[in-house]
């Protein structure tokens, strides 16, 4: 026993050093106030879209309605700030920041390209809008996934926290509305065109054909 006690005491420092070298557990990244703010932003976005935005968009020609939605995504250049130290914490993973930033950059470029194609009625305008919405939706969902799985604390986003908390719910709602318009194909345009033709026909029936002067 006299020899055992000194032997155990000599092993204690080595055990403490070995324990300190073990990887520390990842902190819990569930932040209830942040989660509630994101959920609230999604609910508010869908409510506003259903009550005010969608009724207006579906009454417009499809090209015009899609151009309005694409204009929102043209501001996604803001995502480049995720790689600006000071705007975000230096402890934020550069791999996560780069992926989010450049994903938004590509989406913004596609949005500007879509606006031009829809304005000048290019033959491939609708395929470009499809690419924008598929890429843009995947990019936003990937950003959320990266944030949940690879960012230990949402506070590391710094001032950029308003991007996932407010900007992303609005953009995802815009993507949903765009998909609804795209899946309707030419129905919106045909409905608008037919209503205009009926109005012209009714006016002509009541007042006679327009006479050229």
C-alpha positions, -999 to +999 in steps of 0.1 A: +000+000+000+029+024+008+041+019-028+007+020-044-003+055-031+028+073-046+023+054-079-014+066-081-004+102-073+023+102-100-003+091-126-028+119-118-009+147-138-006+124-169-044+116-167-053+153-164-031+161-195-047+133-215-081+145-205-073+180-216-062+167-251-096+151-257-118+171-282-142+194-264-179+187-271-196+210-296-217+237-279-255+234-284-264+256-314-301+256-307-310+292-300-347+295-292-351+333-298-334+329-332-355+299-342-387+317-332-377+348-352-371+326-383-404+308-379-422+341-374-406+356-405-418+326-425-453+329-412-455+366-419-440+362-454-466+336-464-495+356-449-485+388-467-479+368-499-513+352-498-532+383-489-515+409-510-488+397-533-503+366-550-537+382-559-517+410-577-492+387-594-518+363-608-537+392-624-506+402-644-491+387-675-468+359-665-436+376-678-443+407-658-451+388-626-420+367-628-399+398-634-412+414-602-402+383-583-368+381-600-361+417-589-361+406-552-333+381-559-312+408-576-304+421-541-288+388-531-254+404-536-259+413-500-248+377-492-213+385-501-210+403-467-209+369-450-172+368-458-164+403-446-147+401-412-163+426-389-197+421-405-194+385-392-172+371-365-137+360-374-145+327-358-171+319-385-160+290-407-146+304-439-158+274-458-194+281-447-191+318-454-176+313-489-203+288-499-231+311-487-216+342-503-209+328-537-241+309-538-260+342-534-237+359-559-246+334-586-283+337-577-281+375-580-265+373-614-291+348-626-318+372-613-304+401-634-302+378-664-338+367-659-350+403-656-333+411-689-347+380-706-382+386-694-381+423-704-370+417-739-391+385-742-362+362-752-372+328-764-353+311-735-366+335-708-387+309-690-358+283-688-336+310-673-362+317-647-364+280-639-327+279-634-328+309-612-355+294-590-340+259-588-305+273-580-318+300-556-340+276-536-313+250-533-288+277-523-310+290-495-318+256-482-281+247-483-273+278-463-297+268-436-283+233-436-247+246-433-258+270-405-274+242-385-247+216-389-215+236-391-220+268-371-219+263-334-234+296-324-256+318-346-240+348-330-210+342-352-230+356-381-228+390-364-248+417-384-255+391-410-279+373-387-307+393-403-300+375-436-312+340-424-337+355-399-355+379-423-341+380-458-341+343-465-378+337-455-389+364-479-367+350-507-380+315-502-415+328-503-408+346-536-394+313-550-426+295-540-447+321-558-424+319-589-428+281-590-466+285-589-464+309-618-441+287-638-462+256-632-493+274-645-474+277-678-494+300-701-526+301-682-519+335-666-509+350-700-538+335-718-563+345-692-550+381-693-550+381-731-585+367-733-599+392-708-584+420-728-599+406-760-633+403-745-631+439-732-622+451-767-649+430-783-675+443-758-665+479-764-666+474-802-701+459-800-714+488-779-697+517-797-689+503-831-655+498-846-629+525-842-628+547-872-595+559-885-592+596-889 
